[in-house]
Amino acid sequence: MTKNSEHEINNQIAEMTSRTKHRLGLNYIARYQSVIILFGLFILFSFLSNRFLTVGNLWTILRQTSVNLCIAVGMTYVILAGGIDLSVGSTLGFAGAVTARLLKYGFTMSTFGVVLQFGVVGASVIGILAGLIVGFLNGFIITFFNVPAFVATLGTMTAVRGFVMLWTKGYPITKLGNTFNMIGSGWFLGIPTPVWIAALITFIGSIFLRASRFGRYVYAVGGNEKAAILSGVNSKATKLVTYMISGTLAALAGLIITSRLDSAQPNAGLQYELDAIAATVIGGASLSGGKGTIEGTLIGALIIGVLNNGLVLTGVSPFWQQVAKGFIIIAAVVAERIGKRGD
């Protein structure tokens, strides 16, 4: 072997080593992008506001994040299966309105002259069932009529919002009682009740996704639906269940926010679907399906919560909050694309 050929081989080895290091760096950024963003926001706002790192404010962030996290966990299942759910905000408002009206006024059967009264548990269960039904309708329309998820859930978003207005007659339903208020405003063992609820949903959602056969089916359908079908996976049933999960968790979030406000507002949940999608995407989920985790969604929801809270404390206009949120979503998607190039 001549010296020139040996030198050429060494140069090739050095170039391959450099490319490998570059790919590893890109993969590292893509894998931990959400954690890096969250850590950066904590540092930034701790310098900009001396109230940010106080115990009271941190509980406020977690309490506010809990609503979005419940919705985002359900959204994660839908996106992992290759879908999207734009109706979660309307579902939240609908479930809250149903629960509040049953709790305060009951249900009148004028034909029989009967008025059914509901306690907190009964009204809450029916409110959650209302969200489950909306999710079922979404999944049924998408899977059995092959309607694009964007179009189907956009339609149900509009229709369900109309039902909210009809159910409430355009007026808030208030004074729902101290027992119901404990769901959104109470504390248990020194921790806000909504935080307990969101933590439980996140834990169960993560275990179910990682350790169950259904969780594997969700990843399979979102990654390659045709291959999943050939492997014996019922893709229609899998997608249907993901939308039912999304509707149910959106309804649970509706109970939390209705309880916290002690009021079912006709416009409750407006644009909440955007925050849920943002949390999921920022957390590393791919909008094309098959990639993402509940843990990543948790970090994404915390990023949204910290961003909203920090910008309020620093006196930034709510309009700039939307701008900042949009740029973070774009950055997350770009980082994902860069990570794919490095694979």
Summary of the structure (lengths in Angstrom):
residues: 343
radius of gyration: 23.1
end to end distance: 34.1
largest distance: 102.8
contacts: 1209
relative contact order: 0.19
helix: 76%
strand: 4%
